[in-house]
Amino acid sequence: MSPTITTSSEANGNVSAATARAAANAAAAAEARGPQSVTMAKALNTAMADAMRDDASVLVFGEDVGRLGGVFRITDGLMDAFGEQRCFDTPLAESGIVGMAVGMAMNGMRPVIEMQFDAFAYPAFEQIVSHVAKMHNRTRGALKLPMVIRVPYAGGIGGVEHHCDSSESYYAHTAGLKVYTPATVADGYRMLREAIDSDDPVMFMEPKKLYWSKDQVDLEALAADHAAHRAAGSSSEGKAAVARSGTDATLIAYGPSVPTALAAAAAAAEEGRSLEVIDVRTIVPFDDETVTASVRKTGRAVVIAEAHGFASVASEIVARVQERCFHHLAAPIRRVTGFDVPYPAPKLEHYYLPSVDRILDAVDELQWEN
């Protein structure tokens, strides 16, 4: 809320105090509206706050999400705003956190829980696979599980193993789970609101290294847009985005790899090569239409992801594109991924993560001579 402003006109008695104060505060409020420099962290925080304000059944809990505001401060201020009944800390017991959320979701609540770090979610994996993913099917649709499991994931923050895993493939492979991963500030807000609205469980994979990325975003406009889409029964779920248009080859990426793909496309443009960038956005459900339309247009593709390449989401994307675009391909599809080793020490992670140079090398191998 904007502070009350006292003007010189009011002080001199030229205008009534009430009129001057109202005009000044209206001007301050108007200045605060419109696009602002917003971080991904702020967008996610605002999304949860708006959802909690709109729906009393939405609540947030997990390890240190209350008074501390989360390790990455994504839940900062929610406990103060909504009280300890709606945003609260739990014991360090991930299986218990998920199990409690299952019971709440079965009884009409919409829990949003945080796993703190990607690999910290593994103790809850049995709950996620055996109960979260299967309850709707097990009860023949009688019970829905409208719950969101927020997982800060992937690398690029100078962390170590157990703090930088890319675990999305485990969840994408598990039937019954939706898997979202935003790459932009606006999508951070938009997709988290849609995840909370969903009657199905959503694994919401948040790229840690993008928490403090900034963009010019109008959060009020995004909230209004969300309300309009919700009223119309539409959403962006299962819809990839063309992050950059191009004609020579397609770079397919999601989450933390999207900015790297965009940087590679910008570097390629300086060399006279036009690369299109597709942001997958929701891994499950997957948007075959947008991805394959791009590859059919360009005839070449590179899939980029931080996770290990073997038996990965990147592998699935390659298979889906090859099945649907075989007769349009001018070269085999390439992958640029993390290596098939445990996540390395901080000083070595730049070798492990997909880079602009590795992407451009893969593009160079797309049989241009043919």
SEKOL-493793 format. One record per residue (C-alpha): residue number from 1; x, y, z; residue in three letters. Coordinates in nm, 4 decimals, always signed. Each point is the difference from the previous one (the first is absolute). Layout:
SEKOL-493793
     i          x          y          z    aa
   NUM          X          Y          Z   ALA
...
END
This chain:
SEKOL-493793
     i          x          y          z    aa
     1    +0.0000    +0.0000    +0.0000   MET
     2    +0.1407    +0.3415    -0.0966   SER
     3    +0.0946    +0.2342    +0.2851   PRO
     4    -0.2094    +0.3116    +0.0600   THR
     5    +0.1620    +0.3004    -0.1663   ILE
     6    -0.0284    +0.3571    +0.1264   THR
     7    +0.0332    +0.2620    -0.2762   THR
     8    +0.1216    +0.3604    +0.0113   SER
     9    -0.3420    +0.1103    -0.1254   SER
    10    -0.1640    -0.1601    +0.2990   GLU
    11    +0.2533    +0.1580    +0.2345   ALA
    12    -0.0636    +0.3493    -0.1445   ASN
    13    -0.3736    -0.0398    +0.0271   GLY
    14    -0.0522    +0.0578    -0.3747   ASN
    15    -0.1933    -0.3265    -0.0308   VAL
    16    -0.1993    -0.1836    +0.2623   SER
    17    +0.2008    -0.2594    +0.1907   ALA
    18    -0.2276    -0.2855    -0.1062   ALA
    19    +0.0108    +0.0922    -0.3695   THR
    20    +0.3776    +0.0426    -0.0066   ALA
    21    +0.0599    -0.3243    +0.1835   ARG
    22    -0.2388    -0.1929    -0.2244   ALA
    23    +0.1588    +0.1395    -0.3154   ALA
    24    +0.3546    -0.0730    +0.1143   ALA
    25    -0.0820    -0.3534    +0.1117   ASN
    26    -0.1857    -0.0680    -0.3239   ALA
    27    +0.3030    +0.1160    -0.1966   ALA
    28    +0.2309    -0.2215    +0.2067   ALA
    29    -0.2284    -0.2992    -0.0490   ALA
    30    -0.0207    +0.0608    -0.3737   ALA
    31    +0.3782    +0.0199    -0.0221   GLU
    32    +0.0256    -0.3374    +0.1764   ALA
    33    -0.2271    -0.1641    -0.2580   ARG
    34    +0.1058    -0.1285    -0.3376   GLY
    35    +0.3137    -0.1943    -0.0883   PRO
    36    +0.2614    -0.0105    +0.2741   GLN
    37    +0.3387    -0.1686    +0.0334   SER
    38    -0.1049    -0.3256    +0.1664   VAL
    39    +0.1992    -0.3097    +0.0961   THR
    40    -0.1162    -0.3568    -0.0503   MET
    41    +0.0012    -0.0324    +0.3811   ALA
    42    -0.2378    +0.2959    +0.0335   LYS
    43    -0.2293    -0.1363    -0.2715   ALA
    44    -0.0276    -0.3384    +0.1723   LEU
    45    -0.0549    +0.1631    +0.3387   ASN
    46    -0.2728    +0.2232    -0.1411   THR
    47    -0.1653    -0.2957    -0.1734   ALA
    48    -0.0319    -0.1865    +0.3297   MET
    49    -0.1213    +0.3095    +0.1832   ALA
    50    -0.2641    +0.0733    -0.2628   ASP
    51    -0.1166    -0.3626    -0.0030   ALA
    52    -0.0258    -0.0038    +0.3809   MET
    53    -0.1932    +0.3265    -0.0061   ARG
    54    -0.2428    -0.1272    -0.2638   ASP
    55    -0.0571    -0.3452    +0.1484   ASP
    56    -0.0048    -0.0795    +0.3724   ALA
    57    +0.0716    -0.3685    -0.0726   SER
    58    +0.3517    +0.0813    -0.1276   VAL
    59    +0.2724    -0.0388    +0.2620   LEU
    60    +0.3801    -0.0144    -0.0091   VAL
    61    +0.2279    -0.2135    +0.2133   PHE
    62    +0.3404    -0.1665    +0.0049   GLY
    63    +0.3409    +0.0323    +0.1596   GLU
    64    +0.0811    +0.3578    +0.1067   ASP
    65    -0.2650    +0.1543    -0.2263   VAL
    66    -0.1671    +0.1903    +0.2855   GLY
    67    +0.1970    +0.2462    +0.2101   ARG
    68    +0.3169    -0.0331    -0.2099   LEU
    69    -0.1886    +0.0293    -0.3295   GLY
    70    +0.1723    -0.3005    -0.1556   GLY
    71    +0.3663    -0.0639    -0.0769   VAL
    72    -0.0375    +0.2134    -0.3126   PHE
    73    -0.2542    +0.2350    +0.1638   ARG
    74    -0.2720    -0.1007    -0.2453   ILE
    75    -0.2620    -0.0171    +0.2774   THR
    76    +0.1200    +0.3170    +0.1725   ASP
    77    -0.2822    +0.1855    +0.1733   GLY
    78    -0.2713    -0.2593    -0.0591   LEU
    79    -0.0202    -0.1058    +0.3642   MET
    80    -0.0289    +0.3618    +0.1131   ASP
    81    -0.2685    +0.0693    -0.2587   ALA
    82    -0.2116    -0.3125    +0.0447   PHE
    83    +0.0874    -0.1335    +0.3428   GLY
    84    +0.1575    -0.3214    +0.1276   GLU
    85    -0.3069    -0.2051    -0.0898   GLN
    86    +0.0539    +0.0619    -0.3716   ARG
    87    +0.3782    +0.0265    -0.0295   CYS
    88    +0.2009    -0.2058    +0.2446   PHE
    89    +0.3225    -0.1902    +0.0609   ASP
    90    +0.0199    -0.3780    +0.0191   THR
    91    +0.2512    -0.2458    +0.1448   PRO
    92    +0.2883    -0.1040    -0.2259   LEU
    93    -0.1933    -0.2968    -0.1362   ALA
    94    -0.0795    +0.0198    -0.3707   GLU
    95    -0.2039    -0.3206    -0.0038   SER
    96    -0.2115    +0.1384    +0.2820   GLY
    97    -0.0449    +0.3330    -0.1795   ILE
    98    -0.1285    -0.1684    -0.3154   VAL
    99    -0.2098    -0.2509    +0.1928   GLY
   100    -0.1704    +0.2774    +0.1953   MET
   101    -0.0623    +0.1918    -0.3237   ALA
   102    -0.1654    -0.3084    -0.1508   VAL
   103    -0.2439    -0.0199    +0.2903   GLY
   104    -0.0761    +0.3700    -0.0221   MET
   105    -0.0557    -0.0106    -0.3763   ALA
   106    -0.2317    -0.3000    +0.0394   MET
   107    -0.2093    +0.2088    +0.2390   ASN
   108    -0.0482    +0.3155    -0.2042   GLY
   109    +0.3170    +0.2009    +0.0632   MET
   110    +0.2499    +0.1187    -0.2616   ARG
   111    +0.3420    -0.0433    +0.1612   PRO
   112    +0.3102    +0.1577    -0.1547   VAL
   113    +0.3053    -0.1658    +0.1494   ILE
   114    +0.3697    +0.0685    -0.0406   GLU
   115    +0.2717    -0.2652    -0.0158   MET
   116    +0.2754    +0.2585    +0.0718   GLN
   117    +0.2519    -0.1632    -0.2387   PHE
   118    -0.0423    -0.2415    -0.2918   ASP
   119    +0.1733    -0.3040    +0.1527   ALA
   120    -0.1667    +0.0594    +0.3373   PHE
   121    -0.3222    -0.1206    -0.1643   ALA
   122    +0.1324    -0.3556    -0.0429   TYR
   123    -0.1090    -0.1136    +0.3496   PRO
   124    -0.3538    +0.0909    -0.1109   ALA
   125    +0.0259    -0.1790    -0.3324   PHE
   126    -0.1995    -0.3038    +0.1150   GLU
   127    -0.2855    +0.2246    +0.1125   GLN
   128    +0.0079    +0.1901    -0.3298   ILE
   129    +0.0063    -0.3100    -0.2214   VAL
   130    -0.2278    -0.2302    +0.2001   SER
   131    -0.2593    +0.2456    +0.1264   HIS
   132    +0.0172    +0.3471    -0.1550   VAL
   133    +0.0184    -0.1289    -0.3566   ALA
   134    -0.2460    -0.2869    +0.0381   LYS
   135    -0.2787    +0.1159    +0.2322   MET
   136    -0.2263    +0.1385    -0.2717   HIS
   137    +0.0288    -0.3172    -0.2076   ASN
   138    -0.0188    -0.2288    +0.3027   ARG
   139    -0.3341    +0.1495    +0.1044   THR
   140    -0.1403    +0.0079    -0.3560   ARG
   141    -0.0119    +0.3782    +0.0137   GLY
   142    -0.1806    +0.0239    +0.3336   ALA
   143    +0.2965    +0.1719    +0.1642   LEU
   144    +0.2048    +0.2763    -0.1555   LYS
   145    +0.3312    +0.1226    +0.1347   LEU
   146    +0.0250    +0.3739    -0.0691   PRO
   147    +0.3500    +0.0499    +0.1397   MET
   148    +0.3223    +0.1636    -0.1160   VAL
   149    +0.3436    -0.1310    +0.0929   ILE
   150    +0.2495    +0.2818    -0.0518   ARG
   151    +0.3520    -0.1275    -0.0701   VAL
   152    +0.2909    +0.2482    -0.0332   PRO
   153    +0.2134    -0.1930    -0.2474   TYR
   154    +0.3009    -0.0093    -0.2335   ALA
   155    +0.3404    +0.1638    +0.0303   GLY
   156    +0.1832    +0.3187    -0.0765   GLY
   157    +0.0110    +0.1310    +0.3594   ILE
   158    +0.3369    -0.1399    +0.1090   GLY
   159    -0.1630    -0.2725    +0.2054   GLY
   160    +0.0969    -0.3623    +0.0464   VAL
   161    -0.1697    -0.3355    -0.0450   GLU
   162    -0.3366    -0.0304    +0.1771   HIS
   163    -0.0476    +0.3704    -0.0724   HIS
   164    +0.0198    +0.0184    -0.3800   CYS
   165    -0.1715    -0.3112    -0.1363   ASP
   166    -0.2147    +0.0130    -0.3123   SER
   167    -0.2654    -0.2483    +0.1068   SER
   168    -0.2750    +0.0811    -0.2484   GLU
   169    +0.0303    -0.3308    -0.1880   SER
   170    -0.1082    -0.2006    +0.3058   TYR
   171    -0.3233    +0.1937    +0.0220   TYR
   172    -0.0635    +0.0235    -0.3752   ALA
   173    +0.0262    -0.3797    -0.0162   HIS
   174    -0.2635    -0.0403    +0.2725   THR
   175    -0.3496    -0.0143    -0.1484   ALA
   176    -0.2466    +0.2146    +0.1928   GLY
   177    +0.2299    +0.2972    +0.0612   LEU
   178    +0.0168    +0.3268    -0.1870   LYS
   179    +0.3465    +0.1554    -0.0279   VAL
   180    +0.0411    +0.3769    -0.0465   TYR
   181    +0.3233    +0.1967    -0.0244   THR
   182    -0.0056    +0.3772    -0.0654   PRO
   183    +0.2878    +0.1788    -0.1679   ALA
   184    -0.1212    +0.3607    +0.0131   THR
   185    -0.1190    +0.2304    +0.2747   VAL
   186    -0.3477    +0.0324    -0.1522   ALA
   187    -0.0310    -0.3774    -0.0315   ASP
   188    +0.1081    -0.0365    +0.3614   GLY
   189    -0.3141    +0.1842    +0.1037   TYR
   190    -0.2310    -0.1316    -0.2710   ARG
   191    +0.0946    -0.3666    +0.0261   MET
   192    -0.0005    -0.0161    +0.3796   LEU
   193    -0.3505    +0.1485    +0.0094   ARG
   194    -0.1136    -0.2605    -0.2523   GLU
   195    +0.1715    -0.2791    +0.1927   ALA
   196    -0.1831    +0.1009    +0.3181   ILE
   197    -0.3297    +0.0092    -0.1918   ASP
   198    +0.0529    -0.3494    -0.1411   SER
   199    -0.2023    -0.2861    +0.1455   ASP
   200    +0.2910    -0.2324    -0.0805   ASP
   201    +0.3323    -0.0141    +0.1884   PRO
   202    +0.2736    +0.2157    -0.1506   VAL
   203    +0.3751    -0.0321    +0.0442   MET
   204    +0.1032    +0.3627    -0.0309   PHE
   205    +0.3705    +0.0026    -0.0876   MET
   206    +0.1550    +0.3396    +0.0752   GLU
   207    +0.3428    +0.0731    -0.1557   PRO
   208    +0.2052    +0.1247    +0.2932   LYS
   209    +0.2428    +0.1989    -0.2094   LYS
   210    -0.2898    +0.1998    -0.1466   LEU
   211    -0.1477    +0.1072    +0.3347   TYR
   212    +0.1770    +0.3348    -0.0217   TRP
   213    -0.0376    +0.0521    -0.3733   SER
   214    -0.1935    +0.3185    -0.0750   LYS
   215    -0.2431    +0.1169    -0.2632   ASP
   216    -0.2444    +0.2853    -0.0535   GLN
   217    -0.3280    -0.1535    +0.1153   VAL
   218    -0.3387    +0.1382    +0.1017   ASP
   219    -0.1108    -0.2351    +0.2774   LEU
   220    -0.3407    +0.1653    +0.0309   GLU
   221    -0.0627    -0.0535    -0.3702   ALA
   222    +0.1097    -0.3621    +0.0312   LEU
   223    -0.2413    -0.0489    +0.2883   ALA
   224    -0.2853    +0.1499    -0.2040   ALA
   225    +0.0942    -0.2124    -0.2983   ASP
   226    +0.0023    -0.3106    +0.2183   HIS
   227    -0.3453    +0.0815    +0.1337   ALA
   228    -0.1327    +0.0446    -0.3535   ALA
   229    +0.1469    -0.3296    -0.1209   HIS
   230    -0.1309    -0.1788    +0.3083   ARG
   231    -0.3494    +0.1369    -0.0580   ALA
   232    +0.0177    -0.1136    -0.3621   ALA
   233    +0.1318    -0.3437    +0.0986   GLY
   234    +0.3219    +0.0405    -0.1976   SER
   235    +0.3668    -0.0129    +0.0964   SER
   236    +0.3513    -0.0182    -0.1411   SER
   237    +0.0462    -0.3565    +0.1262   GLU
   238    +0.1474    -0.2270    -0.2636   GLY
   239    +0.0961    +0.2924    -0.2233   LYS
   240    +0.3610    +0.0613    -0.0938   ALA
   241    +0.1189    +0.3480    -0.0955   ALA
   242    +0.2064    +0.1211    -0.2936   VAL
   243    +0.2570    +0.1971    +0.1975   ALA
   244    +0.1859    +0.1099    -0.3144   ARG
   245    -0.0908    -0.0453    -0.3647   SER
   246    +0.2463    -0.1471    -0.2475   GLY
   247    +0.0257    -0.1914    -0.3257   THR
   248    +0.3176    -0.2112    -0.0057   ASP
   249    -0.0335    -0.2306    +0.3037   ALA
   250    -0.2064    -0.0402    +0.3169   THR
   251    +0.1379    +0.0064    +0.3535   LEU
   252    -0.2398    -0.1775    +0.2380   ILE
   253    +0.0502    +0.0770    +0.3698   ALA
   254    -0.1841    +0.0328    +0.3292   TYR
   255    +0.0492    +0.1610    +0.3393   GLY
   256    +0.3596    +0.0983    +0.0781   PRO
   257    +0.1241    -0.0791    -0.3519   SER
   258    -0.2241    +0.2487    -0.1801   VAL
   259    +0.2172    +0.3102    +0.0678   PRO
   260    +0.3064    -0.1956    -0.1166   THR
   261    -0.1794    -0.1003    -0.3199   ALA
   262    -0.0983    +0.3615    -0.0611   LEU
   263    +0.3597    +0.1119    +0.0541   ALA
   264    +0.1174    -0.2627    -0.2487   ALA
   265    -0.2562    +0.1178    -0.2557   ALA
   266    +0.1177    +0.3582    +0.0436   ALA
   267    +0.3631    -0.1068    -0.0497   ALA
   268    -0.0940    -0.2041    -0.3079   ALA
   269    -0.1762    +0.3020    -0.1496   ALA
   270    +0.3285    +0.1886    +0.0049   GLU
   271    +0.1400    -0.2770    -0.2202   GLU
   272    -0.2936    +0.0201    -0.2403   GLY
   273    -0.1938    -0.3026    +0.1243   ARG
   274    -0.3666    +0.0303    +0.1014   SER
   275    -0.1002    -0.2246    +0.2916   LEU
   276    -0.3515    -0.0363    +0.1363   GLU
   277    -0.0340    -0.0596    +0.3765   VAL
   278    -0.2915    -0.1953    +0.1461   ILE
   279    -0.0720    +0.0229    +0.3736   ASP
   280    -0.1780    -0.3263    +0.0881   VAL
   281    -0.1502    +0.1498    +0.3215   ARG
   282    -0.2047    -0.3051    +0.1056   THR
   283    +0.1855    -0.3280    -0.0378   ILE
   284    -0.3206    -0.1873    +0.0866   VAL
   285    -0.2278    +0.0588    -0.1831   PRO
   286    +0.2348    +0.0464    -0.2950   PHE
   287    -0.0793    +0.2267    -0.2948   ASP
   288    +0.0832    -0.2124    -0.3036   ASP
   289    -0.1742    +0.2402    -0.2371   GLU
   290    +0.2140    +0.3086    +0.0637   THR
   291    +0.3264    -0.1939    +0.0194   VAL
   292    -0.0555    -0.2050    -0.3143   THR
   293    -0.1289    +0.2989    -0.1978   ALA
   294    +0.3295    +0.1761    +0.0671   SER
   295    +0.2148    -0.3011    -0.0934   VAL
   296    -0.1985    -0.0624    -0.3193   ARG
   297    +0.0684    +0.3602    -0.0934   LYS
   298    +0.3731    +0.0016    +0.0724   THR
   299    +0.0875    -0.3659    -0.0719   GLY
   300    +0.2606    -0.0169    +0.2755   ARG
   301    -0.0174    -0.0157    +0.3804   ALA
   302    +0.2093    -0.0005    +0.3158   VAL
   303    -0.1523    -0.0889    +0.3386   VAL
   304    +0.1587    +0.1696    +0.3017   ILE
   305    -0.0352    -0.0976    +0.3677   ALA
   306    +0.2137    +0.0034    +0.3140   GLU
   307    -0.1052    -0.3509    +0.1050   ALA
   308    +0.1943    -0.3134    -0.0900   HIS
   309    -0.0501    -0.0984    -0.3620   GLY
   310    -0.0651    -0.3710    +0.0509   PHE
   311    -0.3697    -0.0964    +0.0413   ALA
   312    -0.0927    +0.3652    +0.0386   SER
   313    -0.2664    +0.2525    -0.0940   VAL
   314    +0.2379    +0.1059    -0.2770   ALA
   315    +0.0003    -0.3599    -0.1279   SER
   316    -0.3812    -0.0018    -0.0052   GLU
   317    -0.0131    +0.3283    -0.1894   ILE
   318    +0.2427    -0.1343    -0.2603   VAL
   319    -0.2130    -0.3131    -0.0430   ALA
   320    -0.3249    +0.1939    -0.0329   ARG
   321    +0.1449    +0.2421    -0.2532   VAL
   322    +0.1615    -0.2770    -0.2035   GLN
   323    -0.3270    -0.1967    -0.0129   GLU
   324    -0.1980    +0.3021    -0.1169   ARG
   325    +0.2536    +0.1817    -0.2182   CYS
   326    +0.2107    -0.2784    -0.1560   PHE
   327    -0.0651    +0.1013    -0.3610   HIS
   328    +0.0677    +0.3667    +0.0774   HIS
   329    +0.3394    -0.0503    +0.1642   LEU
   330    +0.3145    +0.0999    -0.1857   ALA
   331    +0.2238    -0.1442    +0.2748   ALA
   332    -0.0231    -0.2179    +0.3115   PRO
   333    -0.1227    +0.1841    +0.3098   ILE
   334    +0.2763    +0.0924    +0.2401   ARG
   335    -0.0051    +0.0289    +0.3805   ARG
   336    +0.1972    +0.2278    +0.2294   VAL
   337    -0.0475    -0.1138    +0.3597   THR
   338    +0.1751    -0.0480    +0.3293   GLY
   339    +0.2454    -0.2872    +0.0025   PHE
   340    -0.0929    -0.3406    +0.1410   ASP
   341    +0.1849    +0.0523    +0.3272   VAL
   342    -0.1054    +0.1242    +0.3454   PRO
   343    -0.0215    +0.3776    +0.0196   TYR
   344    +0.3565    +0.1344    +0.0262   PRO
   345    +0.1690    +0.2287    +0.2515   ALA
   346    -0.0825    +0.3723    -0.0364   PRO
   347    +0.3248    +0.0899    -0.1773   LYS
   348    -0.0708    -0.2621    -0.2666   LEU
   349    -0.3688    +0.0584    -0.0658   GLU
   350    +0.0647    +0.2281    -0.2990   HIS
   351    +0.1464    -0.3028    -0.1792   TYR
   352    -0.3081    -0.2070    +0.0828   TYR
   353    -0.2768    +0.2442    -0.0879   LEU
   354    -0.1091    +0.0634    -0.3610   PRO
   355    +0.1770    +0.3096    -0.1288   SER
   356    -0.0256    +0.2272    -0.3014   VAL
   357    +0.3141    -0.1557    -0.1475   ASP
   358    -0.1278    -0.3566    +0.0428   ARG
   359    -0.3311    +0.0947    -0.1603   ILE
   360    +0.1678    +0.1709    -0.2955   LEU
   361    +0.2274    -0.3015    -0.0464   ASP
   362    -0.3090    -0.2215    -0.0182   ALA
   363    -0.1608    +0.2332    -0.2516   VAL
   364    +0.3154    -0.0161    -0.2129   ASP
   365    -0.0393    -0.3799    -0.0126   GLU
   366    -0.3451    +0.0120    -0.1620   LEU
   367    +0.1313    -0.1009    -0.3445   GLN
   368    -0.0157    +0.3429    -0.1570   TRP
   369    +0.2023    -0.1174    -0.2966   GLU
   370    -0.3018    -0.2041    -0.1136   ASN
END
